[in-house]
Amino acid sequence: MSQNYSLPRLTALAGVLAAGLFLNAGSAQTTQNPPQPDNTKVNKRDRAAGAVTADQQKENRTDRDLAQQIRKAVMADKSLSTYAHNVKIVAQDGQVTLKGPVRTEDEKKTVEAKATEVAGAGRVTNQISIAPAKGAKK
């Protein structure tokens, strides 16, 4: 069974297909190659000798429980920003290191206070930074 297609009909179909391919190619490029954040400075800081990173978190029960209790205390405080809720908490042999950005100096102090309350005085190293305000130039 053979079908006859007229030239204008085939041309219209080809145009629709070409437009669809063009649109898909454009969206594929933006989803496959999104702009990457520039966190080179943070990465350099974390490569410094003696820098504590999240992969150094101890797997013993005491340190896991310590980090978990601090995380629960931070997450329970709904006045803190998402930044503060996502601070890295690394426990090593009962010592806790806090890293990452928060929005304000008050948040920095609050997260440190919660960690100190759980871990004890003198057992918390605060390496939290203050993130620039949204829209602020570097």
C-alpha positions in Angstrom: 0.0 0.0 0.0 1.7 3.2 -1.2 0.8 6.6 0.0 1.2 9.8 -2.0 2.3 12.8 0.0 2.2 16.2 -1.7 5.4 18.3 -1.7 3.9 21.1 0.5 2.8 18.6 3.0 6.3 17.0 3.1 8.0 20.4 3.4 5.8 21.4 6.3 6.5 18.1 8.1 10.3 18.6 7.5 10.0 22.1 9.0 8.3 20.9 12.1 10.8 18.1 12.6 13.8 20.5 12.1 12.3 23.0 14.6 11.9 20.3 17.2 15.4 19.1 16.7 16.7 22.6 17.0 14.8 23.2 20.3 15.9 19.9 21.7 19.5 20.6 20.9 19.4 24.0 22.6 17.8 22.6 25.8 20.1 19.6 25.9 23.1 21.9 25.9 21.9 23.9 28.9 20.9 20.8 30.9 24.1 18.9 30.0 26.5 21.8 30.5 25.0 24.0 33.3 27.3 26.8 34.5 29.6 25.5 37.3 30.0 27.4 40.6 33.5 28.6 41.2 34.6 27.2 44.6 38.3 27.1 43.8 39.2 29.0 46.9 37.3 26.7 49.1 38.9 23.6 47.5 42.4 25.1 47.9 41.7 25.7 51.6 40.5 22.1 52.0 43.7 20.8 50.4 45.9 22.5 52.9 48.0 20.3 55.1 46.0 19.3 58.2 42.7 20.6 56.9 39.7 18.7 58.2 37.3 17.5 55.5 34.0 15.6 55.6 35.6 12.3 54.4 37.7 12.2 57.5 34.6 11.7 59.7 35.3 8.8 62.0 33.1 5.7 61.7 33.2 4.8 65.3 29.8 4.9 67.1 30.8 7.7 69.5 31.8 10.1 66.8 28.9 9.3 64.6 26.5 9.8 67.5 28.2 13.1 68.4 27.8 14.4 64.8 24.2 13.2 64.7 23.3 14.9 67.9 24.8 18.2 66.8 23.1 17.9 63.4 19.7 17.3 65.1 20.2 20.4 67.3 21.1 22.6 64.3 18.2 21.2 62.2 15.7 21.7 65.1 16.4 25.5 65.0 14.0 26.7 62.3 15.3 30.3 62.7 18.6 29.2 61.0 19.0 29.5 57.2 19.4 26.6 54.8 23.1 27.5 54.7 23.4 27.0 58.5 21.4 23.7 58.3 23.9 22.4 55.8 27.1 23.2 57.7 29.6 20.3 57.7 30.0 18.7 61.1 33.1 16.5 61.3 33.7 14.5 64.5 37.1 12.9 65.1 37.9 11.3 68.4 35.4 13.5 70.2 36.7 16.7 68.6 34.3 18.5 66.3 35.1 20.8 63.3 32.4 23.0 61.8 32.8 24.1 58.2 30.9 25.9 55.5 29.0 29.1 55.0 26.2 30.7 57.0 24.3 33.9 56.3 25.2 35.9 59.4 27.6 36.2 62.3 24.7 35.4 64.7 24.1 32.1 62.8 27.8 31.3 63.1 27.7 31.8 66.8 24.4 29.8 67.2 25.7 26.8 65.3 28.9 26.9 67.4 26.9 27.2 70.6 24.8 24.2 69.7 27.9 22.1 68.9 29.6 23.1 72.1 26.5 22.3 74.1 26.7 18.7 72.7 30.4 18.1 72.5 31.6 20.2 75.4 33.7 23.3 75.9 37.0 23.3 74.1 36.1 20.4 71.8 34.7 22.5 68.9 36.7 24.1 66.1 34.7 26.7 64.3 35.8 27.2 60.6 32.4 28.5 59.5 32.4 31.5 57.1 29.9 34.2 56.4 28.4 33.9 52.9 28.1 37.2 50.9 24.6 38.6 50.8 22.6 37.5 47.8 23.3 39.7 44.8 26.5 41.1 46.4 29.5 41.4 44.2 32.7 39.5 45.1 
